[in-house]
Amino acid sequence: MKALVYEGPRKVVVKEMLDAKIEKPTDVLVKITTTNICGSDLHMYEGRTNMETGRILGHENLGVVVEVGAGIERIKVGDHVCLPFNIGCGFCKNCEKGLTGFCLTTNPGVAGAAYGFAGMGPYSGGQAEYLRVPFGDFNCLVLPPDAEEKENDYVMLSDIFPTGYHATVLAGVEPGDSVVIYGAGPVGLMAALSASIKGASKVMVVDTHTDRLALAEKLGAIPIDDSDGSSADQVMELTGGEGADRGCECVGYQCSCKGHEVPNATMNNLIKAVRPSGGIGVVGVFVAEDPKAEDSLAKKGQIALDFGQLWMKGQHIATGQANVKAYNRKLRDLIAAGKARPSEIISHQLPLEQAAEGYAHFDARDEGWTKVVLKTAA
């Protein structure tokens, strides 16, 4: 099969690889039709993780079931399915609680597994023609009859739509709340959409890229340009000096300020911009170590947090990757009902063969490259 393979920092190549296949009775084999490039993929692409060369990338995957293992009961050949990026077993303590992003059995020694991701188990990614899905009955989300018509919407259920929604859950967004979101990348934009779905009275999105801020405005949010570093002050002004009720961090450890990485910038701005006793949800990726960071603390996976202000303001912070299965069915139904169109943020649709081009443009944050979807041949 054709697949996108990581061969080193900023070097990915589409080439022939061994076909994915059923390995266990509970596996499902999916022919991938759409797979996305995620901002999280860029950490590996840039060589900022311990990703091994020769691995197939891709954790935002959708396709058609072509084979099922002998132990599969629910999923059928021909089903159109979307796959959560995190792989759960369905029976461990965390999975039973709905914390499928922190499965205790699929990646022994680590809480959590994912397709084609550094440190998240041996599973191949789906930027390929075929994908093996472990525990297929549990992990496959079966899509409605309009699966092909709305394929670009449904593929967002694999990661960014649930992750954006998760940010609002972690922050505690309720109807009527004012919400500030740092990051107008795909996840931040999905957090803006999710905050609106949950009934936020005011949604503000902070970034420095004008094209991304324009998309945030298209989704109904108030765009805030942080090019001069004044975003927290702008939020205070927009909220009558009180601060936002809730804040979402959708950038992560590679936050950039005036051309330099400042990994604590978004977190400390959120502490300033969110009101006393408000909530902050953090879904941007922060890592346990970052040897290639410029900052000495960041090398050890640490940041200088304004904890005194956080404590004095009585704010709460919740963190972690999205438990996709906790949200994907309901979000699927919103798409099916025409009440959510996450595909609005897609800027480019490329064949799998042009994946390397997509990575290069997306990594450079070239204007207009906000979300890239890859299509395999029919």
C-alpha positions in Angstrom: 0.0 0.0 0.0 1.0 3.6 -0.4 1.7 5.4 2.9 3.4 8.6 4.2 6.5 7.6 6.1 8.6 9.7 8.5 12.3 9.7 7.5 13.6 12.4 9.7 13.1 16.1 10.6 11.0 17.8 7.8 11.4 14.8 5.6 8.3 12.7 4.9 7.9 10.5 1.8 5.0 8.6 0.2 6.1 5.2 -0.7 5.1 1.5 -0.9 4.8 -0.2 2.5 3.5 -3.6 3.6 -0.3 -3.7 3.5 -2.0 -3.2 6.9 -3.7 -6.5 7.9 -5.8 -8.2 10.5 -3.5 -9.3 13.3 -5.9 -10.2 16.1 -9.5 -11.4 16.2 -10.7 -8.0 17.5 -9.1 -6.1 14.6 -10.9 -4.3 11.8 -9.2 -3.3 8.5 -10.2 0.0 7.1 -9.6 1.4 3.6 -8.8 5.0 4.3 -10.6 7.5 2.1 -9.8 10.7 4.0 -7.0 11.5 6.5 -5.9 14.9 7.8 -2.6 16.6 8.7 -2.9 17.7 12.3 -0.9 20.3 14.1 0.3 17.6 16.4 1.9 15.9 13.5 4.1 18.9 13.0 5.9 18.2 16.4 7.1 15.0 14.9 7.6 16.4 11.4 9.9 19.0 12.9 12.0 16.5 14.8 10.8 17.7 18.2 9.8 14.2 19.4 11.3 10.7 19.6 9.4 9.6 16.5 11.2 6.7 14.9 12.1 6.8 11.2 10.2 4.5 9.0 6.9 5.0 10.9 3.7 5.8 9.1 2.1 9.0 10.3 -1.5 10.0 10.6 -4.1 9.9 13.4 -7.1 11.7 11.9 -8.6 8.9 9.9 -11.9 7.9 8.1 -12.7 5.2 5.7 -14.7 2.1 4.7 -14.4 -1.3 6.5 -13.0 -4.0 4.1 -12.3 -6.8 6.5 -13.2 -7.8 10.1 -11.5 -10.2 12.6 -13.2 -13.3 13.8 -14.0 -11.7 17.1 -15.9 -8.7 15.7 -19.6 -8.6 16.3 -20.9 -5.1 15.7 -18.9 -3.6 12.8 -19.6 -4.9 9.3 -17.7 -4.9 6.0 -18.9 -1.8 4.0 -19.5 0.4 7.1 -18.2 3.9 6.8 -16.3 4.7 10.0 -14.4 7.4 11.6 -11.6 6.4 14.0 -10.8 8.3 17.3 -7.1 9.2 17.3 -6.7 7.6 20.7 -7.0 3.8 20.8 -8.9 2.3 23.7 -9.5 -1.2 24.8 -12.9 -0.6 26.2 -12.4 -2.7 29.4 -9.7 -1.1 31.5 -10.4 1.1 34.5 -10.0 4.4 32.5 -11.9 3.2 29.4 -14.8 2.1 31.6 -14.9 5.7 33.0 -14.9 7.2 29.5 -11.3 8.2 29.7 -10.3 6.5 26.5 -7.4 8.9 25.9 -5.7 7.3 28.8 -6.3 3.6 28.1 -4.2 1.4 30.4 -3.7 -1.6 28.2 -3.1 -0.5 24.6 0.3 1.0 25.3 1.7 -0.8 28.3 3.6 1.5 30.7 1.9 4.6 29.3 -1.6 5.8 29.8 -2.8 6.3 26.2 -2.2 5.1 22.7 -2.7 6.6 19.2 -2.1 5.9 15.5 1.2 7.0 14.1 2.3 9.1 17.1 5.5 9.3 19.0 5.4 7.6 22.4 1.8 6.4 21.9 2.4 2.8 21.0 3.5 0.8 18.0 0.4 1.5 15.9 0.9 2.6 12.3 -0.8 5.8 11.2 -3.6 6.2 8.7 -1.9 8.6 6.2 -2.0 5.4 4.0 -4.4 3.4 1.9 -5.2 1.0 4.7 -5.3 1.0 8.5 -5.5 -1.7 11.1 -7.9 -0.7 13.9 -7.4 -2.6 17.2 -10.6 -3.4 19.2 -12.6 -2.4 16.2 -16.0 -2.9 17.8 -15.1 -0.3 20.4 -13.1 2.1 18.4 -15.0 2.4 15.1 -17.7 5.2 15.0 -20.2 4.1 12.4 -21.3 7.0 10.2 -24.9 7.8 8.9 -26.0 7.3 5.3 -24.7 10.8 4.3 -21.2 9.6 5.2 -19.8 10.2 1.7 -21.6 13.5 1.2 -20.3 14.9 4.4 -17.0 13.1 4.5 -14.9 16.2 5.1 -17.1 17.1 8.1 -17.1 13.6 9.6 -13.4 13.2 9.4 -13.0 16.0 11.9 -14.6 13.7 14.5 -11.3 11.8 14.6 -9.6 14.5 16.6 -9.9 18.2 16.2 -13.7 18.7 16.7 -13.8 16.5 19.9 -10.5 18.1 21.0 -11.9 21.6 20.6 -15.0 20.5 22.4 -12.9 18.9 25.2 -11.2 22.3 25.7 -14.6 23.8 26.5 -15.5 20.9 28.9 -12.2 21.2 30.7 -12.7 25.0 31.1 -16.2 24.5 32.3 -18.0 26.5 29.6 -21.7 26.9 30.4 -24.5 28.8 28.5 -24.0 32.5 28.8 -20.3 32.4 29.6 -17.7 34.6 27.9 -14.9 32.5 26.5 -11.4 33.4 25.3 -9.5 30.9 23.2 -5.7 31.2 22.6 -4.9 29.7 19.2 -6.8 30.0 15.9 -5.4 26.9 14.4 -7.8 24.0 13.7 -8.3 23.0 17.3 -8.8 26.6 18.5 -11.3 27.1 15.7 -13.2 23.9 16.8 -13.1 25.2 20.4 -14.8 28.4 19.1 -17.4 26.4 17.3 -17.9 24.2 20.4 -18.2 27.2 22.7 -21.0 28.6 20.5 -22.7 25.2 20.4 -22.7 25.2 24.2 -24.3 28.6 24.3 -21.4 31.0 25.1 -22.5 34.6 25.1 -19.1 35.9 23.7 -16.3 33.9 22.1 -12.9 35.6 21.6 -10.1 34.0 19.7 -6.5 35.1 20.0 -3.8 34.6 17.4 -1.3 36.5 15.3 -2.2 35.1 11.8 -4.7 37.2 10.1 -6.0 34.4 7.8 -6.8 32.3 10.8 -8.4 35.1 12.7 -10.6 35.7 9.7 -11.8 32.1 9.9 -12.5 32.6 13.6 -14.6 35.7 12.8 -16.4 33.6 10.1 -17.4 31.2 12.9 -18.9 34.0 14.9 -16.0 34.7 17.2 -14.4 38.1 18.0 -10.8 38.0 16.6 -8.0 39.4 18.7 -4.6 40.1 17.1 -1.8 39.5 19.6 1.0 40.7 17.4 1.8 43.4 19.9 1.4 41.1 23.0 -1.7 43.0 24.2 -4.2 40.2 24.0 -4.9 40.0 27.7 -5.6 43.7 27.9 -7.9 43.4 24.9 -9.9 40.6 26.6 -10.2 42.7 29.7 -11.5 45.6 27.7 -14.0 43.4 25.8 -15.3 42.1 29.2 -15.7 45.4 31.0 -12.6 44.8 33.0 -13.8 41.6 34.5 -12.0 39.0 32.4 -13.5 36.1 30.5 -15.4 33.5 32.4 -13.5 30.6 30.7 -10.3 30.2 28.8 -9.0 27.6 26.4 -5.4 26.9 25.6 -5.2 25.5 22.0 -1.5 26.2 21.1 0.8 24.2 23.3 4.5 24.1 24.0 5.7 25.6 20.7 3.8 28.9 21.3 5.6 31.6 19.3 5.8 35.3 20.2 7.4 37.8 17.8 9.3 35.0 16.0 10.6 33.3 19.2 9.2 30.3 21.1 7.8 31.3 24.5 6.2 28.2 25.9 4.6 29.9 28.9 3.1 32.8 27.0 -0.4 31.5 26.4 -0.8 30.0 29.8 0.2 33.2 31.6 -1.9 35.3 29.3 -4.9 33.1 30.1 -4.3 33.6 33.8 -4.4 37.3 33.2 -7.4 37.2 30.8 -9.7 34.9 32.8 -11.7 36.3 35.7 -11.2 35.3 39.3 -12.6 31.8 40.0 -12.8 31.2 36.2 -11.7 28.0 34.5 -9.0 27.2 32.0 -8.9 24.1 29.7 -5.6 23.1 28.2 -5.6 20.9 25.1 -2.5 22.3 23.4 0.3 19.7 23.6 2.9 20.1 26.3 5.6 17.5 26.6 7.5 15.9 29.4 10.8 16.9 27.8 11.8 19.0 24.8 15.6 18.6 24.3 15.6 20.9 21.2 13.9 23.8 23.0 15.7 27.2 23.3 14.5 27.7 26.9 16.3 25.8 29.7 13.1 25.0 31.6 11.3 23.9 28.4 14.1 21.4 27.7 12.9 19.6 30.9 9.2 20.0 30.0 8.7 22.8 32.5 7.4 26.3 32.1 7.5 29.4 34.4 3.9 29.7 35.4 2.4 32.7 37.1 1.1 30.4 39.9 0.8 33.1 42.4 -1.7 35.0 40.2 -3.5 31.7 39.5 -3.8 31.0 43.2 -4.8 34.5 44.2 -7.5 34.5 41.5 -8.8 31.1 42.5 -8.8 29.8 39.0 -8.8 26.1 38.1 -6.9 24.5 35.3 -7.7 21.1 33.7 -5.5 19.5 31.1 -5.0 16.6 28.8 -5.8 15.1 25.4 -9.4 14.6 24.4 -11.3 11.3 25.2 -12.7 11.3 21.7 -15.3 8.6 22.3 -16.9 10.7 25.1 -18.0 13.2 22.5 -17.8 11.9 19.0 -21.3 10.3 18.8 -23.1 13.5 19.8 -20.9 15.7 17.6 -21.6 13.2 14.7 -25.3 13.8 15.2 -24.9 17.5 15.2 -23.2 17.2 11.8 -25.9 14.8 10.5 -28.6 17.3 11.6 -26.8 20.2 9.8 -26.1 22.0 13.0 -22.3 21.8 12.8 -20.1 22.1 9.7 -16.5 21.7 10.9 -15.3 21.3 7.3 -15.6 25.1 7.0 -12.0 25.5 8.2 -10.5 23.2 5.5 -8.2 25.2 3.2 -6.7 22.5 1.1 -7.7 19.0 -0.2 -4.7 17.1 -1.6 -4.2 13.6 -2.9 -2.1 11.4 -0.6 0.8 11.6 -3.1 1.1 15.3 -2.3 1.2 14.9 1.4 4.8 16.1 1.7 3.8 19.4 0.0 0.9 19.8 2.5 3.2 19.2 5.4 5.7 21.8 4.2 3.1 24.5 3.7 1.3 23.8 7.0 4.5 23.7 9.0 5.6 27.0 7.5 2.2 28.5 8.6 1.9 29.8 5.0 -1.0 32.1 4.6 -4.2 30.3 3.8 -3.0 26.9 4.8 -5.2 26.3 7.8 -6.4 22.7 7.6 -5.2 20.1 5.1 -7.1 16.9 4.2 -5.6 14.1 2.2 -7.5 11.8 -0.1 -6.5 8.3 -1.2 -7.3 7.1 -4.7 -10.7 5.5 -5.2 
